[in-house]
């Protein structure tokens, strides 16, 4: 007997448009290749593992290599930046994200995350340093944030940073492979998103400032490994995505003081195939905006506002490390309404950002930095 599609269509529409923001997450496992025609133009292929990049006035880029070097990229020519600290490179960690201060034109300050060595050289911490960029030299280097406890493990460093419209600096720190100890505890930095002033001071209105034993910089907690962070161009809110274990990658809208559940709730399972938990939701814990099963290993993140890509305006772009493509998430408000693949099979995309010139740039492990050109 042929079944009517009416009830199934109704349930699908309810799932997309009616469910509350932090009620039930949306899953989109099957993706189509985007019909929008674009091409990737090389900016530089002279990089081994370009973890991140940011834009300087005049069109130059600052590019970080995970192994511990930073370069200025001018018309495809690399110049190494001098004055970086020693970088602890282990597993997924090394020299990671880089951003300019919102008032860079006047103060020349840059911020970058890296793995810093412990005093006994037996582990590392997710750390933020700020420094003044004078020519190709870093000066007045200052550590303004260091995540504790340190760990000799190589996984889940987090390390994404972003300034919001009010000038607060946000940083993600992964659970460092200690899921049962770190993400649900407010007494350590790991498995959290933090908010600080641009000099490292703690904002007095952070949610746990007055709670005894809590780390004052914590803004949200219960995270596994946030590898993408971006500011919504209209609301100014912080969005992140994070790696789940085997399945359960998440896209999250970060709200003050909210617990995002890891590892108490998750849509993923252990790499061995066993369960981590029997529940995917719990009162007092936020649901992701959407999640991915199987995992796509998301990395890097940007909102598209440029009129160079009219079909993509208002969407989120992020890289898929696992499946080697650029992933588009179309939003209606805070709801996901469609997802698709772009540049399928291109490579492990580590960072993606919209530049001041309106073009989308992305970095690829083993390949370099590229620009997306719309079809003419």
C-alpha positions in Angstrom: 0.0 0.0 0.0 1.3 3.5 -0.9 1.6 5.7 2.2 0.5 9.3 2.1 3.4 11.8 2.5 1.2 14.3 4.3 2.0 13.4 7.9 5.7 13.1 7.2 5.8 16.5 5.5 3.9 18.1 8.4 6.4 16.6 10.9 9.3 17.9 8.8 7.8 21.5 8.8 7.2 21.4 12.5 10.8 20.3 13.1 12.2 23.2 11.1 9.9 26.1 12.0 8.2 25.5 15.3 10.6 23.9 17.7 12.1 26.4 20.3 15.6 27.7 20.0 17.0 25.6 22.7 14.5 22.7 22.4 15.3 20.1 19.8 18.3 20.3 17.5 18.1 19.9 13.7 20.2 17.3 11.8 21.1 17.5 8.1 23.0 14.3 7.1 22.4 14.4 3.3 23.8 17.3 1.4 23.7 18.3 -2.2 26.5 20.0 -4.1 25.7 23.7 -4.5 24.4 24.8 -7.9 26.1 28.2 -7.4 29.2 28.2 -9.7 32.4 29.5 -8.1 36.1 28.9 -8.5 39.1 28.9 -6.2 42.0 31.2 -7.0 45.4 30.7 -5.3 46.7 33.5 -3.1 49.7 31.4 -2.1 50.6 27.7 -2.2 53.8 28.2 -0.2 52.4 26.9 3.1 52.4 23.5 4.8 49.7 23.8 7.4 48.2 27.3 7.4 46.0 27.2 10.5 44.6 30.7 10.3 44.9 34.2 8.8 43.7 37.7 9.3 43.7 40.9 7.1 45.9 43.9 7.5 45.2 47.4 6.1 46.3 47.7 2.5 45.5 44.1 1.6 48.3 42.1 3.2 47.4 38.9 5.2 49.0 37.5 8.4 49.1 33.7 8.1 49.9 31.3 11.0 51.6 28.0 10.4 50.7 25.4 13.0 54.3 24.4 13.5 55.0 27.8 15.0 55.7 30.5 12.4 53.8 33.5 11.2 54.1 35.2 7.9 53.0 38.4 6.2 51.6 37.7 2.7 52.0 40.5 0.2 50.9 39.8 -3.4 51.8 36.2 -2.9 55.2 36.9 -1.3 55.9 35.5 2.2 57.8 37.4 4.8 58.4 35.8 8.2 57.3 37.7 11.3 59.9 37.8 14.0 59.5 37.8 17.7 57.1 34.9 18.2 57.3 32.9 21.5 58.3 29.3 21.7 55.3 27.2 20.5 54.4 23.8 22.0 53.4 21.7 19.0 51.7 18.5 19.9 48.8 16.7 18.1 46.2 19.2 17.1 48.0 22.1 18.9 50.6 24.6 17.9 50.3 28.2 16.6 46.6 28.6 15.9 44.3 31.6 15.4 45.3 35.2 14.8 43.2 38.4 14.8 43.9 42.2 14.7 42.6 44.5 17.4 39.5 46.4 16.3 41.5 49.6 16.5 44.6 48.1 14.7 45.0 51.2 12.5 46.0 53.2 15.6 47.5 50.7 18.1 49.0 48.0 15.7 48.0 45.2 18.2 47.5 41.6 17.0 46.3 38.6 19.1 47.1 35.0 18.5 46.5 31.7 20.2 49.2 29.0 20.6 50.3 26.1 22.7 52.6 27.4 25.4 55.1 25.2 27.2 54.6 24.4 30.9 57.5 25.2 33.2 58.6 21.6 33.4 58.2 21.1 29.6 55.7 18.3 30.2 52.6 19.7 28.5 51.0 22.8 27.1 48.2 25.3 27.6 45.9 27.2 25.1 47.3 30.7 25.5 46.7 34.1 24.0 49.5 36.6 23.4 49.0 40.1 22.2 51.8 42.1 20.6 52.5 45.2 18.6 53.3 44.6 14.9 56.0 47.0 13.8 56.9 46.2 10.2 57.6 42.5 10.3 58.6 42.4 14.0 56.5 41.7 17.1 57.1 44.0 20.0 55.7 44.4 23.6 54.7 40.8 23.7 52.3 40.0 26.6 50.5 36.8 27.6 46.9 37.9 28.5 45.3 34.5 28.9 46.4 31.0 29.7 44.0 28.1 30.1 44.5 25.8 33.1 45.1 22.9 33.7 48.0 22.2 31.3 48.0 18.9 29.6 50.5 16.7 27.7 47.7 15.4 25.5 47.6 16.6 21.9 43.8 16.9 21.4 41.1 19.5 21.8 42.9 22.8 22.2 40.1 25.0 20.8 42.0 28.2 20.1 39.6 30.3 18.1 39.3 34.0 19.0 37.0 36.8 18.0 36.2 40.4 19.0 32.5 41.3 19.4 31.1 44.7 18.5 31.6 45.9 22.1 35.3 45.1 21.9 35.3 42.1 24.2 37.6 39.3 23.2 36.2 35.7 23.1 38.3 32.6 23.1 37.4 28.9 22.8 39.2 26.3 24.8 38.7 22.6 24.2 38.4 20.0 27.0 42.0 18.8 26.3 40.9 15.2 26.2 39.6 15.2 29.8 35.9 15.1 29.2 34.9 13.8 32.7 36.9 16.4 34.6 36.9 19.7 32.6 33.9 20.8 30.6 31.3 20.7 33.4 33.5 22.2 36.1 33.7 25.9 36.6 37.0 25.7 38.4 39.1 25.3 35.2 39.4 26.9 31.8 39.0 23.8 29.6 35.8 23.0 27.7 34.7 26.6 27.8 34.2 29.8 25.8 35.7 32.8 27.7 35.2 36.5 27.5 37.9 39.0 28.5 38.9 42.6 27.9 41.5 43.3 25.2 44.2 43.4 27.9 43.1 40.2 29.6 41.1 41.7 32.4 37.9 40.0 33.5 34.6 41.9 32.7 32.7 42.4 35.9 29.4 41.3 34.3 30.7 37.9 33.3 28.3 35.2 34.5 30.4 33.5 37.1 32.5 36.4 38.4 30.9 36.3 41.9 30.7 32.5 42.2 33.2 31.1 44.7 35.7 28.8 43.0 34.7 29.6 39.5 37.0 31.0 36.8 35.8 34.6 36.1 36.5 34.6 32.4 34.0 31.8 31.7 31.2 32.9 29.5 29.7 29.4 28.6 30.7 25.9 29.4 30.1 22.2 28.5 32.0 22.4 25.2 34.2 19.6 23.6 36.4 21.3 21.1 35.2 24.5 19.4 37.2 25.0 16.2 35.1 27.8 14.6 34.0 31.1 16.0 32.3 34.1 14.3 30.3 37.2 15.2 26.8 37.5 13.7 26.9 40.6 11.5 23.5 41.9 12.6 23.1 40.8 16.3 26.7 40.9 17.3 26.3 37.5 19.0 29.0 34.9 19.1 28.4 31.6 17.2 30.7 28.6 17.4 30.9 25.1 16.1 32.6 22.2 17.7 33.8 18.7 17.1 31.8 15.9 18.5 33.3 12.5 19.0 32.0 9.9 16.4 29.1 12.0 15.2 27.6 14.9 17.2 29.5 17.9 15.7 27.5 21.0 16.7 26.7 24.5 15.6 26.0 26.7 18.7 24.7 30.2 19.4 26.7 31.2 22.5 24.7 32.7 25.3 25.9 34.1 28.6 26.2 31.5 31.4 24.7 28.6 29.4 25.8 25.0 29.7 26.1 23.3 26.3 26.0 19.8 27.8 29.2 18.0 26.9 29.6 15.1 27.9 26.4 14.8 29.8 24.4 15.1 26.6 25.6 14.5 23.0 24.5 13.2 19.7 27.8 11.4 19.2 29.2 8.1 20.4 32.7 6.9 21.4 35.1 6.1 18.5 34.9 2.5 19.5 31.1 2.5 18.8 30.1 2.4 22.5 27.7 4.9 24.1 29.0 8.0 25.9 25.5 8.7 27.4 22.0 7.6 27.0 20.5 11.1 26.7 20.7 13.8 24.0 18.9 16.5 26.0 18.5 17.6 29.6 16.9 20.5 31.4 19.2 23.4 31.9 21.5 22.3 29.0 21.3 24.0 25.6 20.6 22.1 22.4 22.8 22.9 19.4 21.3 25.0 16.6 22.1 22.0 14.4 24.3 18.9 14.6 26.0 16.6 12.2 25.9 12.8 12.2 28.2 11.5 10.7 30.8 14.0 11.8 32.0 16.5 9.2 34.9 17.7 11.4 34.0 21.5 11.0 36.8 24.0 11.1 36.9 27.8 10.6 33.8 29.9 10.3 32.5 33.1 8.7 29.2 34.9 8.1 28.7 36.1 4.5 27.5 39.7 4.1 29.2 40.5 0.8 27.2 41.3 -2.3 29.7 39.4 -4.4 27.8 36.3 -3.3 24.2 37.3 -3.3 22.9 33.7 -3.0 25.0 33.2 0.2 24.2 36.4 2.1 23.3 35.7 5.7 24.7 32.2 5.5 27.5 30.6 7.5 30.5 29.1 5.7 32.7 26.6 7.4 35.3 24.0 6.3 34.9 20.2 6.5 38.3 18.7 7.5 36.9 15.2 7.1 35.2 15.4 3.8 37.4 18.1 2.1 34.8 20.7 1.1 33.3 24.1 2.1 30.0 23.8 4.0 27.2 26.4 3.7 24.6 26.7 6.4 21.6 28.9 5.3 19.8 30.6 8.2 16.4 32.1 8.7 17.0 34.0 11.9 18.6 31.5 14.3 17.1 28.5 12.4 18.9 26.4 9.9 16.8 26.0 6.7 19.3 24.5 4.3 22.8 23.1 4.0 25.0 22.3 0.9 28.5 21.5 -0.3 30.8 24.0 -2.1 34.1 23.1 -3.8 33.6 19.4 -3.0 36.8 17.5 -2.6 39.1 20.5 -2.6 41.0 19.7 0.6 41.0 20.0 4.4 39.8 23.5 4.9 41.2 24.9 8.2 40.0 28.5 8.2 37.5 30.6 6.2 37.0 34.3 6.5 35.3 37.1 4.5 37.9 39.8 3.7 37.5 43.6 3.7 37.4 43.4 -0.1 34.2 41.3 0.1 35.8 38.1 -1.1 35.8 34.8 0.8 39.3 33.4 1.6 40.1 30.0 3.0 43.2 28.0 4.0 43.8 24.4 3.2 46.2 22.0 4.8 49.1 21.1 2.5 47.9 23.5 -0.2 47.9 27.1 1.0 45.5 30.1 1.0 42.8 30.6 -1.7 40.1 33.1 -2.7 36.6 32.2 -3.9 35.7 34.0 -7.1 32.0 34.1 -8.1 31.2 32.9 -11.6 31.1 35.8 -14.1 
